[in-house]
Amino acid sequence: MSFREVKPEELSFNPFTRIGSDWMLITAGTEKAFNTMTASWGGAGVFWGKNTVTCYIRPQRYTKEFVDAGERFSLSFFGPGYREALNLCGSVSGRDCDKIARSGLTPFFTDGVPAFEEADLVLICKKLYRAPMKPEQFFSEEGVETFYPKKDFHDLYIAEIEKALLREA
Ligand SMILES: Cc1cc2nc3c(=O)[nH]c(=O)nc-3n(C[C@H](O)[C@H](O)[C@H](O)COP(=O)(O)O)c2cc1C
């Protein structure tokens, strides 16, 4: 496994397909304990003059505990062939089983942040901001009813892309 660090500006990265259709893993924690979960909602852009990502994590996710406990998390993006692993990481909780072992993915650590060797792109992200989605801030009730029947409103995270690692062929 080898990755090459590139500037985020050098990436050809379509967030609509890479996040929305291909999905990503949000991974956080330490070498002692870490967890990962699949996400298909998020974004990439520029805020406060920095290259940033946004992620949205519901309160019941085990991964959220690790994201909240640390300064950084990673986003791992995969080529075709890892759909089953991403489905698994998005359907069972690390609270209930060792899903990382079951997924067959190989964790590695860079700057103390966990990510996966099989990824073709890894973004190491430093948290800048977290905010809860509040029902009273919606412009229409429809969004609340459709996406939050259990009132489990996401937390929004804005994080700076500190490192972009591209897998070498
Ligand atoms: C395709 C897909 C996309 C998902 N996107 C998100 C997301 O953006 N935010 C979120 O909170 N959960 C999302 N989930 C659900 C979590 O991945 C899922 O609940 C996971 O089992 C949580 O694992 P954990 O409890 O080990 O953190 C998604 C699941 C799938 C299958």
The ligand as an SDF file (V2000), in Angstrom:
LIG
                    3D

 31 33  0  0  0  0  0  0  0  0999 V2000
  -25.2700    4.3250    1.9420 C   0  0  0  0  0  0  0  0  0  0  0  0
  -25.3380    4.7460    3.3920 C   0  0  0  0  0  0  0  0  0  0  0  0
  -25.1580    6.0840    3.7190 C   0  0  0  0  0  0  0  0  0  0  0  0
  -25.2270    6.5090    5.0470 C   0  0  0  0  0  0  0  0  0  0  0  0
  -25.0150    7.8320    5.3400 N   0  0  0  0  0  0  0  0  0  0  0  0
  -25.0570    8.2500    6.6260 C   0  0  0  0  0  0  0  0  0  0  0  0
  -24.7920    9.6190    6.9410 C   0  0  0  0  0  0  0  0  0  0  0  0
  -24.4390   10.4480    6.0810 O   0  0  0  0  0  0  0  0  0  0  0  0
  -24.9090    9.9860    8.2550 N   0  0  0  0  0  0  0  0  0  0  0  0
  -25.2610    9.0980    9.2390 C   0  0  0  0  0  0  0  0  0  0  0  0
  -25.3670    9.4870   10.4070 O   0  0  0  0  0  0  0  0  0  0  0  0
  -25.4850    7.7920    8.9500 N   0  0  0  0  0  0  0  0  0  0  0  0
  -25.3780    7.3450    7.6790 C   0  0  0  0  0  0  0  0  0  0  0  0
  -25.5660    6.0230    7.3910 N   0  0  0  0  0  0  0  0  0  0  0  0
  -25.8730    5.0610    8.4590 C   0  0  0  0  0  0  0  0  0  0  0  0
  -24.6230    4.5410    9.2020 C   0  0  0  0  0  0  0  0  0  0  0  0
  -23.5760    4.2320    8.3190 O   0  0  0  0  0  0  0  0  0  0  0  0
  -25.0190    3.2730    9.9760 C   0  0  0  0  0  0  0  0  0  0  0  0
  -26.0350    3.5660   10.8910 O   0  0  0  0  0  0  0  0  0  0  0  0
  -23.8540    2.5810   10.6400 C   0  0  0  0  0  0  0  0  0  0  0  0
  -24.2420    1.2640   10.9520 O   0  0  0  0  0  0  0  0  0  0  0  0
  -23.3870    3.2930   11.8870 C   0  0  0  0  0  0  0  0  0  0  0  0
  -22.3530    2.5240   12.4510 O   0  0  0  0  0  0  0  0  0  0  0  0
  -21.7250    2.8010   13.8820 P   0  0  0  0  0  0  0  0  0  0  0  0
  -22.8460    2.7180   14.9070 O   0  0  0  0  0  0  0  0  0  0  0  0
  -20.7140    1.6990   14.0330 O   0  0  0  0  0  0  0  0  0  0  0  0
  -21.1190    4.1600   13.8350 O   0  0  0  0  0  0  0  0  0  0  0  0
  -25.4870    5.5740    6.0730 C   0  0  0  0  0  0  0  0  0  0  0  0
  -25.6770    4.2190    5.7380 C   0  0  0  0  0  0  0  0  0  0  0  0
  -25.5940    3.8080    4.4150 C   0  0  0  0  0  0  0  0  0  0  0  0
  -25.7650    2.3420    4.0620 C   0  0  0  0  0  0  0  0  0  0  0  0
  1  2  1  0
  2  3  1  0
  2 30  2  0
  3  4  2  0
  4  5  1  0
  4 28  1  0
  5  6  2  0
  6  7  1  0
  6 13  1  0
  7  8  2  0
  7  9  1  0
  9 10  1  0
 10 11  2  0
 10 12  1  0
 12 13  2  0
 13 14  1  0
 14 15  1  0
 14 28  1  0
 15 16  1  0
 16 17  1  0
 16 18  1  0
 18 19  1  0
 18 20  1  0
 20 21  1  0
 20 22  1  0
 22 23  1  0
 23 24  1  0
 24 25  2  0
 24 26  1  0
 24 27  1  0
 28 29  2  0
 29 30  1  0
 30 31  1  0
M  END
$$$$
